[in-house]
Amino acid sequence: MPKFNMPHEGHENHLCYLHNLGILEANLDHYKKLVKDAKYICKRCGRAAKQPENLCEPEEL
């Protein structure tokens, strides 16, 4: 299987990447934990997350 380069460090933990992998269908409960009580919003995609490390360009809400 080929190895893909991530656009930036830590991207494998970002909601946009996880969404593209199908996390909603595969593990909705895990996704809920990442977004429950969200304190940050991504300036790129608009997703919200509890921790800034789960977003590409986090900004506090």
ABEGO torsion letter per residue (X at the ends): XBBBBBABBGAAABAAAAAAAGAAAABAAAAAAAABGBABBBAAAGBBBABAAABABBBBX
